[in-house]
């Protein structure tokens, strides 16, 4: 088997033509350098350096190696060099996925920040449905914005925001000016949003405990679609508080506290460990996190004002 560790001492020997000088440069003893030269001669089946009086003469094979080794070793050194990332030079298309918990504005938010700092890069956004986050390693997704109960193996993440659930109804609803009681909630018609596994579970348990069948008038792909329907009917939609702030001034609706307690939930920006050390990915997730967290905090504060 070839001993590639001999290449650097070989180059120094060829450049200096001196055991003493080569030993000094490599910080080894002259006897160790002499043993290395013996190993080199055996490995290449060539004398490499031929003693002539008090000097060494480079063999024909040595001359050939001397011409090749600087570029070769330089290329090997580049493998260990820290990769530098330049946003302005980046042409990568990053993939951002998000669940229905977050508004459709997630992609425009991140894209606008990306275009400002990296005009040649792009963002591919997609809605994350009911897949488990553990499949991130087998997907092309760079980062995923979603809720999370626990961190699976090889999944990294940062917490974006803690949120709570509220009820949204039309501003013309008969309960718009009244408090929402238990009986009102459980007897009402409801609009549900796809991909809201945790919320379906929590709310569904409340109905099951009371042995009441939930009346679902529609299942829609987004909260925007849900709000369109809610504002034209007497149906209710249970939603995260930050979305109540996001829809402010867009629809005629009111926000009510849930008439029962549900646990709060947190949003995270997640990525697989395979991307942890990638400089471009690190930059993208840092920009995404900052933009999304800023947006979520503003929307959550606006939602509180709607209560």
Backbone bond lengths (Angstrom), bond angles and torsions (degrees), N, CA, C in turn:
res aa  C-N    CA-C-N  psi(-1)  N-CA   C-N-CA  omega(-1)  CA-C   N-CA-C  phi
1 X - - - 1.457 - - 1.529 109.72 -
2 X 1.305 116.04 138.52 1.467 120.73 -178.91 1.527 111.38 -68.76
3 X 1.338 115.69 138.39 1.464 121.95 179.12 1.526 108.72 -101.89
4 X 1.345 115.80 95.25 1.459 119.70 -176.20 1.529 113.03 -71.92
5 X 1.329 116.50 -13.78 1.466 119.53 177.89 1.528 112.09 -67.45
6 X 1.320 116.26 -16.07 1.462 119.80 179.91 1.525 113.40 -80.42
7 X 1.334 116.92 -12.41 1.462 119.29 -172.28 1.527 112.99 -67.14
8 X 1.324 117.30 -42.65 1.460 118.29 -178.47 1.535 111.60 -67.80
9 X 1.349 119.83 -47.53 1.475 118.28 175.33 1.529 112.67 -61.11
10 X 1.352 116.28 -32.67 1.463 119.47 176.94 1.516 110.24 -61.90
11 X 1.318 117.51 -45.49 1.462 120.75 -179.90 1.523 111.03 -62.44
12 X 1.333 117.19 -43.54 1.473 120.02 -179.81 1.524 110.50 -63.91
13 X 1.320 117.15 -40.07 1.464 120.41 177.66 1.528 111.38 -63.25
14 X 1.317 116.63 -42.74 1.460 120.25 -179.82 1.529 111.49 -66.65
15 X 1.335 115.99 -35.80 1.461 119.73 -178.45 1.530 111.98 -74.71
16 X 1.340 116.36 -36.62 1.480 119.81 -175.96 1.520 112.56 -93.50
17 X 1.339 116.10 -28.24 1.476 121.45 -174.16 1.534 110.48 53.36
18 X 1.316 115.07 36.53 1.463 120.07 -176.84 1.517 109.34 -151.89
19 X 1.355 116.11 125.43 1.455 120.56 175.39 1.526 110.83 -64.60
20 X 1.317 116.13 -39.33 1.473 120.66 -177.98 1.526 110.85 -65.25
21 X 1.330 116.94 -50.04 1.465 121.26 -177.93 1.536 110.56 -66.46
22 X 1.323 117.06 -39.81 1.456 120.54 179.04 1.529 110.79 -64.08
23 X 1.325 116.31 -41.13 1.467 120.19 178.61 1.524 110.93 -62.82
24 X 1.340 117.37 -40.68 1.463 121.00 178.45 1.530 111.20 -63.15
25 X 1.320 116.38 -44.83 1.469 119.65 -178.47 1.530 112.22 -65.34
26 X 1.323 116.66 -35.05 1.464 120.70 -177.26 1.525 112.39 -94.55
27 X 1.334 116.15 0.91 1.465 122.28 177.20 1.533 111.86 57.70
28 X 1.340 115.39 47.70 1.458 121.18 174.92 1.527 108.11 -130.51
29 X 1.319 116.88 170.34 1.462 120.09 178.18 1.522 110.16 -76.77
30 X 1.336 115.46 160.36 1.463 118.97 -179.88 1.529 110.58 -66.22
31 X 1.334 116.68 -34.65 1.470 119.33 178.36 1.527 111.08 -66.11
32 X 1.322 116.17 -37.82 1.474 119.61 176.65 1.519 110.35 -65.70
33 X 1.334 116.43 -37.86 1.461 120.25 178.75 1.519 110.39 -66.49
34 X 1.332 116.31 -35.84 1.463 120.53 178.46 1.526 110.96 -65.84
35 X 1.342 115.74 -40.48 1.471 119.33 177.61 1.533 110.57 -65.64
36 X 1.331 116.56 -37.65 1.462 119.96 178.43 1.520 110.67 -63.74
37 X 1.347 116.76 -40.21 1.464 119.98 178.25 1.522 110.58 -62.25
38 X 1.333 116.94 -37.98 1.464 120.29 177.38 1.528 110.81 -63.05
39 X 1.351 115.74 -40.77 1.465 119.68 178.35 1.528 111.00 -64.90
40 X 1.328 116.08 -39.00 1.465 121.35 179.31 1.520 110.02 -63.77
41 X 1.319 116.94 -44.63 1.465 120.64 179.81 1.520 111.19 -61.11
42 X 1.335 115.94 -40.04 1.466 120.03 178.89 1.528 110.33 -67.88
43 X 1.337 116.27 -43.26 1.463 120.67 -176.53 1.516 111.49 -63.05
44 X 1.345 117.11 -37.62 1.467 120.58 -175.92 1.527 112.63 -101.49
45 X 1.331 114.99 -0.93 1.466 119.55 -179.47 1.530 110.60 51.13
46 X 1.333 114.47 47.76 1.458 120.91 -175.67 1.530 107.79 -157.69
47 X 1.343 118.33 145.14 1.480 119.81 -179.93 1.524 113.56 -66.92
48 X 1.330 119.19 -23.52 1.463 124.83 178.18 1.530 111.47 63.51
49 X 1.330 117.12 -64.30 1.472 122.11 176.01 1.521 108.08 -117.06
50 X 1.340 115.63 126.17 1.464 121.03 -177.77 1.521 108.23 -111.43
51 X 1.366 115.94 121.75 1.466 119.11 -179.07 1.527 110.50 -70.73
52 X 1.313 113.22 131.13 1.465 120.85 177.55 1.523 107.18 -137.08
53 X 1.337 115.34 98.32 1.463 119.85 -173.80 1.528 109.31 68.70
54 X 1.320 116.42 -126.27 1.466 121.38 179.68 1.530 112.26 -94.07
55 X 1.315 117.49 6.73 1.450 121.12 -176.15 1.526 111.03 -123.89
56 X 1.347 115.01 169.79 1.458 121.42 173.56 1.511 109.09 -111.48
57 X 1.315 116.14 142.95 1.457 123.17 173.58 1.539 107.08 -110.65
58 X 1.310 116.64 136.61 1.464 120.97 -178.41 1.520 109.94 -81.36
59 X 1.320 116.51 129.79 1.462 121.17 178.96 1.526 110.06 -69.25
60 X 1.336 115.37 170.47 1.472 119.78 178.16 1.525 110.65 -61.58
61 X 1.331 116.56 -40.73 1.467 120.47 177.33 1.524 109.80 -64.10
62 X 1.328 115.53 -40.38 1.458 119.72 178.44 1.516 112.19 -62.43
63 X 1.344 117.29 -39.21 1.467 121.38 177.98 1.534 110.35 -62.57
64 X 1.310 115.43 -40.61 1.464 120.29 179.01 1.525 110.58 -64.34
65 X 1.321 115.97 -43.87 1.460 120.48 179.29 1.530 111.66 -65.97
66 X 1.315 116.46 -37.85 1.463 121.14 -179.82 1.530 110.73 -62.08
67 X 1.323 117.16 -31.74 1.469 120.57 178.75 1.529 111.61 -76.45
68 X 1.327 116.92 -27.85 1.464 120.78 -174.67 1.527 114.10 -94.24
69 X 1.326 115.88 -34.12 1.461 119.23 -169.29 1.536 115.87 -64.83
70 X 1.340 120.65 -39.61 1.481 118.09 -177.87 1.532 113.38 -57.00
71 X 1.334 116.97 -46.08 1.464 119.17 179.23 1.517 111.30 -68.00
72 X 1.330 116.35 -39.33 1.455 120.45 -178.91 1.526 111.23 -63.88
73 X 1.314 117.28 -48.37 1.466 120.94 -179.93 1.531 110.34 -67.62
74 X 1.335 115.82 -35.84 1.464 118.88 175.88 1.512 111.64 -60.44
75 X 1.333 116.56 -40.99 1.463 120.64 178.44 1.525 111.07 -65.91
76 X 1.329 116.72 -39.22 1.456 120.20 177.63 1.526 110.97 -65.33
77 X 1.322 116.92 -39.32 1.471 120.45 178.44 1.521 111.39 -63.16
78 X 1.339 115.81 -34.08 1.461 119.30 179.71 1.521 112.28 -63.69
79 X 1.348 116.72 -27.47 1.460 120.01 178.33 1.521 111.56 -63.51
80 X 1.337 116.42 -29.13 1.466 120.81 -177.92 1.524 112.45 -96.22
81 X 1.316 117.17 -7.75 1.463 120.17 -177.33 1.527 110.35 -70.39
82 X 1.316 116.80 141.04 1.470 121.15 177.09 1.526 109.48 -65.26
83 X 1.333 115.35 129.42 1.463 119.95 -178.45 1.524 110.43 -74.58
84 X 1.301 116.30 129.46 1.453 120.81 178.21 1.531 109.05 -96.91
85 X 1.324 115.41 140.56 1.457 119.72 -179.00 1.523 110.00 -115.56
86 X 1.319 115.48 130.42 1.459 121.68 177.13 1.524 108.66 -117.56
87 X 1.333 118.68 109.48 1.467 120.35 179.87 1.531 112.56 -55.31
88 X 1.330 116.68 -39.41 1.461 119.56 -176.01 1.531 111.51 -65.72
89 X 1.336 116.63 -30.47 1.464 120.60 -178.42 1.534 112.55 -90.84
90 X 1.322 117.10 -8.47 1.464 120.97 -175.39 1.528 111.32 -69.03
91 X 1.338 116.10 131.89 1.472 121.76 176.88 1.526 111.28 -120.09
92 X 1.282 116.59 18.03 1.469 122.02 -175.38 1.530 111.17 -78.84
93 X 1.324 116.48 145.14 1.455 121.36 171.86 1.522 107.69 -99.64
94 X 1.322 116.11 112.81 1.457 121.68 -179.37 1.531 109.33 -89.01
95 X 1.327 115.21 147.17 1.470 120.19 -178.07 1.525 109.65 -112.06
96 X 1.323 114.59 121.40 1.460 122.87 179.36 1.521 109.22 -115.62
97 X 1.326 117.01 123.45 1.458 121.68 175.46 1.523 108.86 -112.83
98 X 1.318 116.26 150.58 1.461 120.62 -179.69 1.520 108.85 -150.06
99 X 1.304 116.54 151.71 1.455 120.93 178.13 1.520 109.44 -89.47
100 X 1.330 115.48 172.16 1.468 120.65 -179.30 1.524 111.74 -66.23
101 X 1.341 117.80 -12.99 1.456 120.43 175.45 1.527 110.51 -58.47
102 X 1.327 116.09 -33.08 1.454 120.19 -178.66 1.527 109.55 -100.73
103 X 1.318 115.69 148.44 1.462 119.89 -175.75 1.522 111.19 -71.74
104 X 1.339 114.60 163.87 1.462 120.51 178.34 1.526 112.32 -64.43
105 X 1.319 116.39 -11.51 1.471 119.63 -179.65 1.522 112.52 -74.18
106 X 1.340 118.01 -6.10 1.470 121.02 -177.96 1.517 111.53 -56.90
107 X 1.326 116.67 -48.82 1.460 120.16 -177.49 1.534 111.94 -67.33
108 X 1.347 119.27 -47.54 1.471 118.45 176.46 1.526 113.13 -58.09
109 X 1.322 117.19 -37.52 1.467 120.71 179.36 1.529 111.18 -60.78
110 X 1.331 114.87 -51.58 1.462 119.59 -178.50 1.525 110.37 -67.77
111 X 1.329 116.99 -39.90 1.461 120.73 -178.47 1.522 111.94 -62.92
112 X 1.317 117.13 -41.62 1.468 119.86 -178.87 1.522 110.83 -64.49
113 X 1.327 116.41 -38.68 1.470 119.74 178.09 1.516 110.32 -69.04
114 X 1.324 115.88 -39.59 1.462 120.85 -179.81 1.528 110.97 -64.47
115 X 1.332 116.48 -45.44 1.463 120.15 -178.70 1.528 112.02 -63.82
116 X 1.314 115.11 -31.82 1.469 118.88 179.29 1.522 111.09 -68.08
117 X 1.329 116.69 -39.23 1.464 120.73 -175.00 1.525 113.14 -97.61
118 X 1.330 116.62 -29.17 1.470 121.15 -177.71 1.527 108.35 -134.81
119 X 1.315 117.28 79.05 1.475 121.37 -172.15 1.524 114.82 -62.51
120 X 1.339 118.05 -17.89 1.468 120.32 -178.59 1.529 112.68 -98.75
121 X 1.340 116.90 -1.94 1.464 120.89 179.30 1.527 109.94 -92.87
122 X 1.321 116.64 173.35 1.453 120.67 -179.59 1.516 111.32 -146.05
123 X 1.328 116.05 166.05 1.465 122.46 178.04 1.525 108.96 -126.12
124 X 1.306 115.75 128.62 1.466 122.36 173.92 1.522 106.66 -106.97
125 X 1.330 117.18 111.84 1.456 121.39 -177.90 1.510 111.97 -102.20
126 X 1.314 115.91 143.76 1.463 119.59 177.24 1.523 110.79 -150.72
127 X 1.315 115.29 151.60 1.458 121.62 179.98 1.520 109.67 -82.16
128 X 1.315 115.95 127.40 1.463 122.59 178.21 1.520 108.20 -90.12
129 X 1.316 116.91 122.13 1.462 120.01 -175.53 1.531 110.48 -90.44
130 X 1.321 117.86 -121.41 1.467 120.61 -173.39 1.526 113.31 -97.99
131 X 1.329 118.53 14.01 1.457 119.44 179.07 1.532 109.96 -65.42
132 X 1.317 115.90 150.82 1.462 119.94 175.87 1.530 108.26 -83.85
133 X 1.320 116.27 146.50 1.468 119.60 -175.56 1.525 112.46 -64.53
134 X 1.334 117.76 -17.32 1.461 120.36 -179.55 1.523 112.60 -65.02
135 X 1.351 117.95 -15.74 1.468 120.67 -179.72 1.523 112.03 -85.74
136 X 1.332 118.62 2.00 1.460 120.88 -179.41 1.525 112.53 -56.71
137 X 1.330 116.88 -34.80 1.459 120.36 -178.45 1.513 113.46 -63.68
138 X 1.325 117.31 -24.20 1.465 121.54 -179.50 1.523 112.53 -103.45
139 X 1.332 116.57 11.05 1.461 119.61 -178.33 1.533 109.36 -117.52
140 X 1.341 116.69 162.66 1.467 119.75 178.64 1.529 113.01 -82.34
141 X 1.330 117.53 3.58 1.461 121.89 -176.98 1.529 110.57 -67.89
142 X 1.324 116.12 131.95 1.467 120.48 175.81 1.519 111.47 -83.75
143 X 1.332 116.95 -50.71 1.463 120.52 178.32 1.527 109.06 -137.15
144 X 1.334 114.91 150.78 1.456 121.79 -178.87 1.524 108.67 -129.44
145 X 1.312 116.82 126.02 1.463 122.30 175.14 1.517 108.12 -100.49
146 X 1.335 116.80 117.22 1.458 120.51 -174.25 1.517 110.06 -162.52
147 X 1.332 115.79 177.38 1.459 120.95 170.58 1.524 108.21 -86.43
148 X 1.340 115.59 163.40 1.465 118.61 -176.97 1.525 109.26 -156.95
149 X 1.336 115.89 134.14 1.465 120.61 176.30 1.518 111.37 -90.98
150 X 1.335 116.84 -35.34 1.465 121.39 178.87 1.525 108.35 -154.71
151 X 1.320 116.25 160.52 1.462 120.96 -179.20 1.528 109.66 -92.47
152 X 1.348 117.70 114.44 1.467 119.45 174.85 1.530 110.66 -67.87
153 X 1.311 115.66 167.67 1.460 121.12 178.98 1.533 110.46 -58.91
154 X 1.321 115.94 136.90 1.469 124.28 176.74 1.524 114.04 70.26
155 X 1.317 118.08 14.59 1.463 121.39 175.87 1.528 109.11 -107.36
156 X 1.318 115.82 124.58 1.464 122.10 175.77 1.522 108.73 -104.80
157 X 1.331 116.41 159.36 1.452 118.18 178.14 1.510 113.51 -173.74
158 X 1.333 114.53 167.02 1.462 122.63 176.27 1.523 108.56 -133.23
159 X 1.319 115.21 139.90 1.456 120.71 -178.49 1.518 110.85 -75.63
160 X 1.329 115.60 127.04 1.462 121.75 179.80 1.525 112.23 -88.45
161 X 1.331 116.41 -46.61 1.472 119.95 -173.37 1.523 109.91 -169.49
162 X 1.326 115.96 148.38 1.464 121.36 168.72 1.525 108.06 -99.69
163 X 1.319 117.04 135.55 1.461 121.24 -173.79 1.527 110.00 -134.74
164 X 1.309 115.88 173.26 1.456 121.61 179.41 1.527 108.62 -138.03
165 X 1.330 115.69 165.86 1.458 120.72 -178.37 1.532 110.86 -96.42
166 X 1.325 114.87 144.37 1.468 122.46 176.30 1.527 107.99 -137.40
167 X 1.328 115.51 176.50 1.462 121.35 178.21 1.518 108.91 -115.82
168 X 1.330 116.52 132.93 1.464 122.20 177.05 1.524 109.11 -111.96
169 X 1.335 115.12 137.58 1.460 120.57 177.51 1.522 109.29 -142.82
170 X 1.307 116.01 164.40 1.458 121.29 -179.69 1.531 110.52 -62.91
171 X 1.335 114.89 147.79 1.454 119.46 176.74 1.514 113.05 -65.12
172 X 1.339 116.75 -17.02 1.461 120.99 178.33 1.527 112.21 -99.81
173 X 1.325 116.41 6.95 1.467 120.60 -179.67 1.527 109.17 -64.13
174 X 1.318 116.66 148.89 1.478 121.34 -178.73 1.523 112.42 -62.47
175 X 1.336 116.95 -20.65 1.461 121.06 179.88 1.532 112.78 -101.96
176 X 1.325 115.49 7.75 1.464 118.97 -176.04 1.522 112.54 -58.10
177 X 1.321 117.35 -33.68 1.465 121.85 -178.26 1.527 112.10 -102.33
178 X 1.321 116.80 4.73 1.468 120.41 -177.35 1.527 109.74 -118.24
179 X 1.310 115.07 170.08 1.457 119.26 175.97 1.524 109.26 -79.96
180 X 1.319 116.14 149.64 1.465 120.87 -179.55 1.524 108.31 -93.47
181 X 1.323 115.97 112.98 1.455 120.80 -178.38 1.527 110.25 -94.83
182 X 1.342 115.38 169.45 1.463 121.69 -179.62 1.529 110.97 -55.40
183 X 1.325 116.26 -50.51 1.470 119.71 -177.30 1.520 111.41 -61.12
184 X 1.332 116.93 -36.14 1.468 120.63 179.22 1.531 110.18 -62.93
185 X 1.323 115.80 -44.89 1.469 120.08 -176.65 1.529 111.12 -66.68
186 X 1.332 116.36 -46.61 1.471 119.16 -173.46 1.523 113.20 -76.58
187 X 1.330 117.11 -17.28 1.466 119.31 177.75 1.533 112.39 -96.99
188 X 1.321 117.43 -7.73 1.466 121.57 -175.71 1.527 112.03 -78.71
189 X 1.336 115.38 165.47 1.465 122.27 170.02 1.516 107.87 -85.17
190 X 1.338 115.49 147.38 1.461 119.52 -175.03 1.524 111.01 -129.25
191 X 1.333 114.67 146.61 1.466 122.15 171.36 1.522 106.77 -106.24
192 X 1.326 116.74 132.67 1.466 121.25 -179.84 1.523 110.23 -115.29
193 X 1.318 115.37 151.80 1.465 121.75 -179.05 1.520 108.94 -113.06
194 X 1.320 116.11 133.56 1.467 121.03 179.34 1.530 110.87 -60.33
195 X 1.317 115.21 149.66 1.455 120.22 172.83 1.507 114.92 81.52
196 X 1.327 118.67 6.59 1.462 121.85 -178.57 1.519 109.66 -98.80
197 X 1.319 116.63 62.50 1.458 121.53 -171.82 1.521 112.39 -60.16
198 X 1.351 117.62 -48.18 1.460 120.59 -176.90 1.525 111.15 -63.40
199 X 1.336 116.56 -44.21 1.456 119.70 -178.00 1.531 110.65 -68.09
200 X 1.339 116.83 -39.99 1.469 119.83 177.13 1.527 110.46 -57.85
201 X 1.334 114.88 -40.73 1.457 119.69 -178.43 1.527 110.80 -66.29
202 X 1.339 116.31 -48.78 1.463 119.88 -176.89 1.531 111.72 -64.03
203 X 1.335 116.29 -48.28 1.460 120.17 -178.90 1.522 110.08 -68.94
204 X 1.327 116.41 -40.46 1.463 119.85 179.47 1.520 112.13 -59.31
205 X 1.324 117.12 -36.86 1.462 120.44 178.75 1.528 111.56 -62.97
206 X 1.343 116.18 -34.70 1.460 119.85 179.20 1.532 110.70 -64.84
207 X 1.318 116.36 -40.49 1.461 120.13 177.75 1.533 110.37 -68.60
208 X 1.327 116.85 -41.59 1.461 120.88 -178.41 1.518 111.32 -64.43
209 X 1.334 116.05 -40.46 1.462 119.05 179.44 1.519 111.88 -60.82
210 X 1.320 116.94 -30.08 1.467 121.69 -179.29 1.522 112.11 -98.73
211 X 1.330 114.61 3.03 1.464 121.14 179.14 1.532 111.12 54.18
212 X 1.345 114.05 44.96 1.459 121.62 179.11 1.529 108.41 -115.11
213 X 1.303 116.55 135.84 1.469 120.78 176.81 1.524 108.72 -86.76
214 X 1.328 115.74 123.88 1.462 119.96 -179.06 1.532 110.24 -72.44
215 X 1.326 115.04 132.35 1.468 120.01 178.38 1.522 108.80 -91.02
216 X 1.317 115.97 104.50 1.467 122.05 -178.70 1.522 108.01 -102.44
217 X 1.334 116.94 114.71 1.467 120.29 -178.28 1.524 112.29 -88.64
218 X 1.338 116.67 -19.48 1.468 119.01 179.03 1.520 109.78 -163.51
219 X 1.326 114.26 148.07 1.473 121.96 172.37 1.523 105.72 -120.85
220 X 1.317 117.11 120.47 1.463 121.85 -171.80 1.527 110.38 -123.84
221 X 1.334 116.72 161.77 1.471 119.78 -174.57 1.524 115.29 -80.18
222 X 1.328 118.89 -13.05 1.469 119.54 -176.04 1.519 110.11 -152.82
223 X 1.330 115.18 163.80 1.463 119.29 177.90 1.527 111.53 -72.32
224 X 1.320 117.08 -25.39 1.463 119.14 175.38 1.518 110.11 -62.64
225 X 1.333 116.05 -45.47 1.471 120.21 177.23 1.524 110.55 -63.93
226 X 1.336 115.60 -38.46 1.457 119.51 178.82 1.529 111.06 -62.09
227 X 1.335 116.41 -42.37 1.460 120.25 -179.30 1.530 111.64 -67.23
228 X 1.315 116.43 -36.00 1.471 119.83 176.83 1.528 109.89 -57.56
229 X 1.331 116.02 -42.96 1.458 120.71 -178.02 1.527 111.40 -74.93
230 X 1.337 116.44 -43.78 1.465 120.88 -178.32 1.525 110.91 -58.95
231 X 1.317 116.80 -40.98 1.465 120.52 -176.82 1.522 113.03 -74.65
232 X 1.335 116.52 -5.44 1.474 120.30 176.99 1.525 111.90 -115.09
233 X 1.334 115.95 14.10 1.463 119.29 -176.28 1.522 110.08 -152.63
234 X 1.333 115.37 -174.90 1.461 121.12 176.08 1.530 111.24 -98.56
235 X 1.324 116.73 11.89 1.463 120.11 -178.81 1.532 110.87 -75.71
236 X 1.322 114.97 158.15 1.460 122.22 176.91 1.518 109.23 -112.09
237 X 1.317 116.73 155.77 1.458 121.10 170.09 1.517 107.93 -133.16
238 X 1.310 115.79 131.19 1.463 121.99 175.52 1.522 107.02 -90.17
239 X 1.327 116.11 128.82 1.462 119.80 -170.97 1.532 111.12 -147.54
240 X 1.324 117.53 160.77 1.467 120.39 173.57 1.530 110.56 -66.08
241 X 1.330 116.28 146.69 1.465 121.19 -176.47 1.527 112.02 -60.29
242 X 1.327 118.39 -35.93 1.466 118.93 -177.18 1.533 111.38 -63.93
243 X 1.347 117.07 -28.41 1.466 119.37 177.26 1.523 111.54 -71.81
244 X 1.328 116.30 -28.59 1.460 119.29 174.35 1.526 109.67 -62.00
245 X 1.327 116.38 -36.07 1.459 119.74 175.99 1.511 112.68 -73.93
246 X 1.330 115.85 -35.31 1.463 120.07 -178.92 1.527 111.92 -63.24
247 X 1.342 116.88 -35.57 1.469 120.62 -176.98 1.524 113.53 -86.98
248 X 1.328 117.13 0.56 1.466 119.63 179.77 1.530 110.17 -56.90
249 X 1.306 116.38 135.95 1.469 124.12 179.71 1.529 113.57 71.95
250 X 1.322 116.87 2.19 1.466 119.55 178.24 1.520 111.97 -104.20
251 X 1.339 115.62 -30.18 1.462 120.63 -179.65 1.526 109.45 -134.90
252 X 1.323 115.01 160.71 1.465 120.93 174.17 1.530 107.08 -93.14
253 X 1.298 118.20 99.79 1.456 121.99 -175.83 1.526 110.12 -150.31
254 X 1.305 115.13 166.47 1.460 121.28 174.61 1.522 108.34 -127.66
255 X 1.321 114.97 157.38 1.466 121.67 -177.99 1.522 108.33 -113.80
256 X 1.333 115.67 132.36 1.461 121.22 179.02 1.533 109.80 -125.16
257 X 1.326 116.63 144.52 1.473 118.45 172.28 1.521 109.72 -67.04
258 X 1.318 116.42 150.24 1.461 119.58 173.16 1.528 109.51 -63.51
259 X 1.319 117.63 143.03 1.469 119.31 179.37 1.528 112.97 -79.95
260 X 1.311 117.71 7.21 1.473 123.00 177.22 1.526 107.19 -145.68
261 X 1.296 116.29 164.97 1.467 121.08 -176.38 1.524 111.20 -88.80
262 X 1.308 115.33 134.60 1.464 122.36 170.27 1.520 107.72 -125.89
263 X 1.326 118.01 149.25 1.472 119.28 177.65 1.521 111.26 -65.51
264 X 1.320 115.53 147.64 1.464 119.22 175.04 1.523 109.05 -70.29
265 X 1.307 116.23 161.84 1.460 120.54 179.77 1.524 108.58 -131.86
266 X 1.307 115.59 158.93 1.466 120.80 -178.95 1.515 110.41 -123.31
267 X 1.322 115.59 145.66 1.458 122.20 175.15 1.527 108.60 -99.87
268 X 1.316 115.61 142.18 1.463 121.74 -179.90 1.522 109.70 -130.79
269 X 1.301 114.54 152.05 1.461 120.18 166.68 1.523 106.05 -102.12
270 X 1.327 116.59 120.00 1.462 122.33 -171.50 1.524 111.31 -116.80
271 X 1.329 114.82 153.12 1.468 120.81 172.89 1.521 108.69 -154.47
272 X 1.327 115.28 160.13 1.461 120.65 -178.87 1.524 110.10 -83.87
273 X 1.321 115.65 152.55 1.470 120.95 -177.37 1.523 112.66 -61.33
274 X 1.346 117.94 -21.34 1.460 119.53 -179.98 1.532 111.94 -64.05
275 X 1.345 116.42 -18.77 1.467 120.93 -179.83 1.528 113.15 -100.78
276 X 1.333 116.97 -2.02 1.462 120.06 -169.11 1.526 113.24 -57.72
277 X 1.324 118.08 -38.70 1.467 121.92 -175.32 1.524 113.49 -100.08
278 X 1.319 117.73 3.38 1.466 121.78 -179.23 1.537 108.96 -76.01
279 X 1.349 118.56 115.92 1.479 120.27 -176.99 1.529 113.54 -59.00
280 X 1.339 117.69 -41.18 1.464 120.53 179.60 1.523 110.67 -65.36
281 X 1.313 115.84 -42.45 1.457 120.03 178.98 1.521 111.05 -65.78
282 X 1.330 116.60 -41.04 1.465 119.95 178.34 1.522 110.57 -58.83
283 X 1.320 115.98 -43.67 1.469 120.00 179.26 1.524 110.16 -62.87
284 X 1.340 116.79 -45.43 1.467 120.37 -177.48 1.525 111.36 -63.46
285 X 1.330 116.97 -45.21 1.467 117.85 -178.10 1.527 111.79 -68.64
286 X 1.325 117.56 -32.10 1.466 119.54 176.02 1.520 111.36 -65.90
287 X 1.337 116.47 -42.56 1.464 120.23 177.76 1.524 110.50 -66.44
288 X 1.323 117.12 -42.01 1.463 121.64 -179.90 1.518 110.59 -63.69
289 X 1.320 116.18 -45.16 1.457 119.97 -178.68 1.525 111.05 -61.01
290 X 1.334 116.53 -46.60 1.460 120.27 -178.34 1.532 111.05 -61.60
291 X 1.334 116.75 -44.81 1.470 120.60 -178.24 1.524 111.33 -66.83
292 X 1.332 116.71 -44.64 1.467 120.13 -177.39 1.527 111.70 -69.38
293 X 1.329 116.72 -41.94 1.466 118.49 -179.42 1.527 111.39 -65.69
294 X 1.321 116.33 -41.13 1.467 119.91 177.85 1.530 110.33 -59.75
295 X 1.329 116.13 -44.94 1.465 121.46 179.84 1.529 111.00 -63.67
296 X 1.314 117.12 -46.72 1.461 120.81 -177.15 1.526 112.08 -63.35
297 X 1.317 116.18 -40.77 1.464 119.47 179.17 1.526 111.37 -64.36
298 X 1.327 116.39 -41.31 1.467 119.95 178.19 1.520 111.05 -64.72
299 X 1.341 116.98 -43.44 1.454 120.54 -179.04 1.527 111.46 -68.50
300 X 1.320 116.87 -36.73 1.468 120.21 178.90 1.526 110.02 -65.04
301 X 1.323 116.70 -42.16 1.467 120.77 177.86 1.526 110.45 -63.30
302 X 1.331 116.55 -39.35 1.467 120.31 177.89 1.520 110.41 -66.65
303 X 1.332 117.12 -35.49 1.462 120.58 177.92 1.516 111.74 -65.51
304 X 1.322 116.17 -39.92 1.468 120.36 177.54 1.529 109.99 -59.58
305 X 1.326 116.48 -38.86 1.468 120.32 179.53 1.527 112.09 -66.94
306 X 1.337 116.92 -24.55 1.463 120.67 -179.51 1.527 112.49 -78.62
307 X 1.331 116.46 -16.64 1.470 120.73 -175.71 1.539 110.99 -68.12
